[in-house]
Amino acid sequence: MPSNKPNQKPFNFSKISVCLAMSAFISLGHLILSEAAYADVDHATTSIFFGMTTGAEDGDPQSLKNTMKEIGKNFKLIGGSFSDASQADANAARANRVAELLTLALDKTPDKIDQLPASEQADALKRFQDEIKNMISLVRELAADLQAKKMDALSAIMSKIKDAKQKGHDEFKEEDNGH
Ligand code: HEM
């Protein structure tokens, strides 16, 4: 009696390795596809999230919030270098830019005024516009001093601007806005 049955084949290792390689390949494919899907969902979620949190105000580049943001960026740069004479021309240009931006703010109404009783809004808007106009002249004075390289005069005018900004924010800016 023959010890090997005629139809029974020994293990074929080369076939097993091909199978293993194929299933590894398929799993890798699934992994790549699911990562891609995740990335899409993630992207969509991020867009929706940003749309909800920043879309309303940031959609209008000339909103009061965005105008103030740009004023703030320019002013930070001036504040960090106003006593440096080599920066005087660059800072004069920034101060003039701030004055232009403040002119845009003259046409806006802070949310805080919108929330007042109707009978108080006109007076409040007038005070807001007067304070913005006052700030425009202070900032123009700063630009002129910088252009004339009157370095000794800068601290005093900067401190007037700081106080006027504080006054404007105390009255017209909502508490939770930071800055
Ligand atoms: C150089 C002077 C000023 C600087 C540097 C400045 C800067 C800023 C900054 C950084 C913000 C926050 C913007 C944001 O939410 O990201 C802001 C908001 C605001 N500022 Fe000023 N500001 C100045 C003067 C004034 C003045 C004089 C007034 C009013 C008379 C004023 C009224 C407001 C109001 C109402 C907001 C809130 C805007 C909103 O969220 O709708 N600011 N400002």
Residues whose N, C-alpha, C, O or C-beta is under 5 A from the ligand:
A	BS01	HEM	L64 K65 M68 K69 I71 G72 F75 P110 F128 E131 I132 M135 A164 K165 G168 H169 F172 K173 N177 H179
